[in-house]
Amino acid sequence: MADPDALRTRFVRALEGARGPEAVGPDPAPYADNLLARWQEPQRRYHTLTHLTAVLDHVDVLEKYATDPDLVRLAAWFHDAVYLPDRSENEERSARLAERALPEAGLAADQAAEVARLVRLTTTHDPADDDPDGQVLSDADLAILAAPPSAYAAYTAAVREEYGFVPSDAFRAGRAAILRQLLALPRLFRTPYGQAEWEATARYNLAAELEMLST
């Protein structure tokens, strides 16, 4: 179960790391608390503190591939900070939140812009070959696709619950289209670790879910 106190500490460490040892800025804790409140909103079933924790954990696994791991961690915090299941502009609104909040929190303008860019990248999960930070965030966000069977089943159940307002036939058709789109990608994961450790399992899980939806 996600621990808000531990997460608060992780946010403070990431923000202070990104600001640098000589930087002076406001107390990071209120910014962490605002984000924690957002990630605990009642409409969320999958995009919760548990997902946030998992993404941050996976960024830690992949950090050696990143140019600036702390900016990637901040992007993980903001990537679903604005989330309404019936809206299509969640990533854009989350990126704009980062653009407003992070300079106020003491981050340089170019750093805040980079965090927002990374957040927007989670719309497509299609980072460029020369974008290591984008690759790390994308892989960390998609790592759930390579979860063991019970965890993957819990993930798909949570996604369905989050979209409970969508009729069953429409949900199955929409979800199947997403799965086919993912399976058509040459690579789901862009980091060497993701390709070696997660690619095959993720493709198995996606194909099995697609088959189940088709029956």
C-alpha positions as CSV (number, residue, x, y, z in Angstrom):
1,M,0.0,0.0,0.0
2,A,1.3,3.5,-0.9
3,D,2.7,5.5,2.0
4,P,1.9,9.2,1.7
5,D,4.6,10.2,4.2
6,A,7.3,8.2,2.2
7,L,6.0,9.7,-1.0
8,R,6.2,13.2,0.4
9,T,9.8,12.6,1.3
10,R,10.5,11.4,-2.2
11,F,9.0,14.5,-3.7
12,V,11.0,16.8,-1.5
13,R,14.2,14.9,-2.4
14,A,13.5,15.1,-6.1
15,L,12.6,18.8,-6.1
16,E,15.6,19.7,-4.0
17,G,17.8,17.6,-6.2
18,A,16.5,19.3,-9.3
19,R,16.9,22.8,-7.7
20,G,20.5,22.0,-6.8
21,P,22.4,22.4,-3.6
22,E,22.9,26.2,-3.9
23,A,19.3,27.0,-4.8
24,V,16.9,28.8,-2.4
25,G,13.2,28.1,-2.7
26,P,10.1,27.7,-0.8
27,D,9.3,24.6,1.4
28,P,8.6,21.7,-1.0
29,A,6.2,20.0,1.4
30,P,3.0,22.0,0.5
31,Y,3.6,21.3,-3.2
32,A,3.9,17.6,-2.3
33,D,0.7,17.7,-0.3
34,N,-1.2,19.3,-3.1
35,L,0.0,16.6,-5.5
36,L,-0.8,13.8,-3.0
37,A,-4.3,15.2,-2.6
38,R,-4.8,15.1,-6.4
39,W,-3.6,11.5,-6.6
40,Q,-6.2,10.5,-4.0
41,E,-9.2,12.0,-5.7
42,P,-12.3,9.7,-5.5
43,Q,-12.7,9.2,-9.3
44,R,-9.4,7.4,-9.5
45,R,-9.2,3.6,-9.4
46,Y,-5.9,2.9,-11.3
47,H,-4.3,6.4,-11.4
48,T,-3.8,6.4,-7.7
49,L,-0.9,6.7,-5.2
50,T,-0.2,3.0,-5.9
51,H,0.4,3.8,-9.6
52,L,2.5,6.9,-8.7
53,T,4.6,4.8,-6.4
54,A,5.1,2.1,-9.0
55,V,6.2,4.7,-11.6
56,L,8.6,6.3,-9.2
57,D,10.0,2.8,-8.3
58,H,10.5,2.0,-12.0
59,V,12.2,5.4,-12.6
60,D,14.6,4.4,-9.8
61,V,15.3,1.1,-11.6
62,L,16.0,2.9,-14.9
63,E,17.7,6.1,-13.6
64,K,21.1,5.1,-15.0
65,Y,19.7,5.7,-18.5
66,A,18.4,9.2,-17.6
67,T,20.2,12.5,-18.2
68,D,18.4,14.1,-15.3
69,P,16.7,11.5,-13.1
70,D,15.2,14.1,-10.7
71,L,13.4,15.9,-13.5
72,V,12.1,12.5,-14.6
73,R,10.8,11.9,-11.1
74,L,9.1,15.3,-11.0
75,A,7.5,14.4,-14.4
76,A,6.2,11.2,-12.8
77,W,4.6,13.2,-10.0
78,F,2.9,15.5,-12.5
79,H,2.1,13.1,-15.3
80,D,-1.4,12.2,-14.1
81,A,-1.8,15.0,-11.5
82,V,-4.9,16.1,-13.4
83,Y,-7.0,13.1,-14.1
84,L,-10.7,12.9,-15.0
85,P,-11.6,9.6,-16.8
86,D,-14.1,11.3,-19.1
87,R,-11.7,13.9,-20.3
88,S,-9.1,13.6,-23.1
89,E,-6.8,16.5,-22.2
90,N,-5.5,15.2,-18.9
91,E,-1.9,15.1,-20.0
92,E,-2.0,18.7,-21.3
93,R,-3.7,20.0,-18.2
94,S,-1.1,18.1,-16.0
95,A,1.7,19.6,-18.0
96,R,0.3,23.1,-17.6
97,L,0.0,22.5,-13.8
98,A,3.7,21.6,-13.8
99,E,4.5,24.8,-15.8
100,R,2.7,26.9,-13.1
101,A,3.7,25.1,-10.0
102,L,7.4,24.2,-10.5
103,P,8.8,27.7,-11.1
104,E,6.9,28.9,-8.0
105,A,8.5,26.0,-6.2
106,G,11.9,27.2,-7.1
107,L,12.7,25.3,-10.3
108,A,14.4,27.1,-13.2
109,A,12.1,27.9,-16.1
110,D,13.9,25.6,-18.5
111,Q,13.7,22.7,-16.0
112,A,10.0,23.3,-15.5
113,A,9.5,23.3,-19.3
114,E,11.4,20.0,-19.6
115,V,9.2,18.4,-16.9
116,A,6.1,19.7,-18.8
117,R,7.5,18.2,-22.1
118,L,8.0,14.9,-20.4
119,V,4.4,14.9,-19.0
120,R,3.1,15.6,-22.5
121,L,5.1,12.7,-23.9
122,T,2.9,10.3,-21.8
123,T,0.1,11.0,-24.2
124,T,1.8,8.8,-26.9
125,H,4.6,7.0,-25.0
126,D,6.7,7.5,-28.2
127,P,9.9,9.1,-27.2
128,A,12.6,9.9,-29.7
129,D,15.7,7.7,-30.0
130,D,17.8,10.7,-28.6
131,D,15.5,11.4,-25.7
132,P,16.7,9.3,-22.8
133,D,14.7,11.0,-20.1
134,G,11.5,10.5,-22.2
135,Q,12.4,6.9,-22.7
136,V,12.8,6.4,-18.9
137,L,9.5,8.0,-18.1
138,S,7.6,6.2,-20.8
139,D,9.1,2.8,-19.8
140,A,8.3,3.5,-16.1
141,D,4.7,4.4,-16.9
142,L,4.2,1.3,-19.1
143,A,6.0,-1.1,-16.8
144,I,2.6,-2.3,-15.4
145,L,2.1,-4.0,-18.8
146,A,4.8,-6.5,-17.8
147,A,3.3,-7.3,-14.4
148,P,2.7,-10.9,-13.1
149,P,-0.7,-12.3,-14.0
150,S,-2.4,-11.4,-10.7
151,A,-1.1,-7.8,-10.8
152,Y,-2.0,-7.4,-14.4
153,A,-5.5,-8.6,-13.7
154,A,-5.8,-6.1,-10.9
155,Y,-4.6,-3.4,-13.2
156,T,-7.2,-4.2,-15.9
157,A,-10.0,-4.4,-13.3
158,A,-9.0,-1.0,-11.9
159,V,-9.0,0.5,-15.4
160,R,-12.5,-0.9,-16.1
161,E,-13.7,0.5,-12.8
162,E,-12.3,3.9,-13.6
163,Y,-14.3,3.8,-16.8
164,G,-17.4,2.4,-15.2
165,F,-19.5,5.1,-16.9
166,V,-18.7,3.6,-20.3
167,P,-21.1,0.8,-21.5
168,S,-19.5,-2.7,-21.7
169,D,-19.5,-3.0,-25.5
170,A,-18.0,0.4,-26.0
171,F,-15.4,-0.2,-23.4
172,R,-14.4,-3.5,-24.9
173,A,-14.1,-2.0,-28.4
174,G,-12.1,1.0,-27.1
175,R,-9.8,-1.1,-24.9
176,A,-9.2,-3.6,-27.8
177,A,-8.2,-0.8,-30.1
178,I,-5.7,0.5,-27.5
179,L,-4.2,-3.0,-27.1
180,R,-3.9,-3.5,-30.9
181,Q,-2.2,-0.1,-31.2
182,L,0.3,-1.0,-28.5
183,L,1.0,-4.4,-30.0
184,A,1.6,-2.8,-33.4
185,L,4.5,-0.8,-32.0
186,P,7.9,-2.1,-33.0
187,R,9.0,-1.7,-29.3
188,L,6.9,-1.1,-26.2
189,F,10.0,-0.2,-24.2
190,R,12.9,2.0,-25.2
191,T,15.5,1.5,-22.5
192,P,17.8,-1.5,-22.7
193,Y,16.5,-2.7,-19.4
194,G,12.9,-2.4,-20.4
195,Q,13.5,-4.2,-23.7
196,A,15.3,-7.1,-22.0
197,E,13.2,-7.4,-18.9
198,W,9.6,-6.3,-19.7
199,E,9.0,-6.4,-23.5
200,A,8.2,-10.1,-23.9
201,T,6.0,-10.3,-20.8
202,A,4.1,-7.2,-21.7
203,R,3.4,-8.4,-25.2
204,Y,2.1,-11.7,-23.8
205,N,-0.2,-9.9,-21.3
206,L,-1.5,-7.6,-24.0
207,A,-2.2,-10.4,-26.4
208,A,-3.9,-12.5,-23.7
209,E,-6.1,-9.5,-22.7
210,L,-7.0,-8.8,-26.3
211,E,-8.0,-12.4,-26.9
212,M,-10.2,-12.3,-23.8
213,L,-11.9,-9.2,-25.0
214,S,-12.6,-10.8,-28.3
215,T,-14.3,-13.8,-27.0
